[in-house]
């Protein structure tokens, strides 16, 4: 159980480092000329956050409690990082970034719930 908490703390530190780094949007590479890659980054980062959050909540015995922990933890991080970005001079707060965060979190938690309901997959992934 201790290693799950360590994984959660380490991922949170990586996430905060990536989202709060003083990098302007012009410095983020935009492959193929697509201008909204930062939303894809937000989606991916919070999908991982949701999965790590709910998977690390092994200290909670009930599945519902682990899902609730994942939701609350992910939303708290999404709101706090968006607000903190508004305080960094070269960054800005964006509701679209927040929406991408929430959608990524929702997809990850939905996938976790689906995998948890499948007995064979639950045993394979040790959920």
PEWO-V871211 format. One record per residue. RES is the residue in one letter. NEAR is the number of other C-alpha atoms within 8 Angstrom. Layout:
# PEWO-V871211
RES|NEAR / RES|NEAR
This chain:
# PEWO-V871211
X|7 / X|5 / X|6 / X|11 / X|10 / X|8 / X|10 / X|11 / X|8 / X|8 / X|10 / X|9 / X|8 / X|8 / X|9 / X|10 / X|8 / X|7 / X|8 / X|10 / X|7 / X|8 / X|8 / X|8 / X|7 / X|5 / X|6 / X|8 / X|5 / X|9 / X|6 / X|4 / X|5 / X|7 / X|6 / X|7 / X|9 / X|10 / X|10 / X|9 / X|8 / X|12 / X|14 / X|9 / X|11 / X|14 / X|15 / X|10 / X|12 / X|16 / X|13 / X|11 / X|13 / X|14 / X|10 / X|12 / X|12 / X|10 / X|6 / X|8 / X|7 / X|6 / X|7 / X|6 / X|9 / X|14 / X|10 / X|8 / X|11 / X|14 / X|11 / X|8 / X|9 / X|14 / X|9 / X|8 / X|8 / X|12 / X|9 / X|8 / X|11 / X|13 / X|9 / X|10 / X|12 / X|10 / X|8 / X|10 / X|7 / X|7 / X|12 / X|10 / X|10 / X|7 / X|6 / X|7 / X|12 / X|11 / X|8 / X|12 / X|14 / X|13 / X|9 / X|15 / X|17 / X|10 / X|9 / X|12 / X|15 / X|8 / X|8 / X|10 / X|8 / X|8 / X|10 / X|10 / X|7 / X|8 / X|7 / X|6 / X|9 / X|12 / X|8 / X|7 / X|6 / X|5 / X|8
